Amino acid sequence: MPLTATTVVVPIDFSSESPRAIAAALDVVAAGSQLHLVHVMPPLETMSPGFLVGEITEESRRQKVIAALHKLACRITRSATLPRNSRLTP
């Protein structure tokens, strides 16, 4: 009997390995299940000051990550066959 899940959470760091994590998750997504893409951002104060270029706020970073996750979700739904009644949540 194949492994299936009703809720699948995929950690996304936008590295070259992220597509492999998504592919593995798609293998276990069942009909009517939910696939969540999750990216955790470190707070700005924990990042090196030399790392930042220009004016960056927590909100602008959050919006950029949400946009990137939505773009990724659109690519997934166009290229993969999700089971009927499944939901992908970035």
Beta strands, then each sheet from edge to edge (+ up, - down):
strand 1: 5-11
strand 2: 29-38
strand 3: 87-89
sheet 1: 1+ 2+ 3+
end
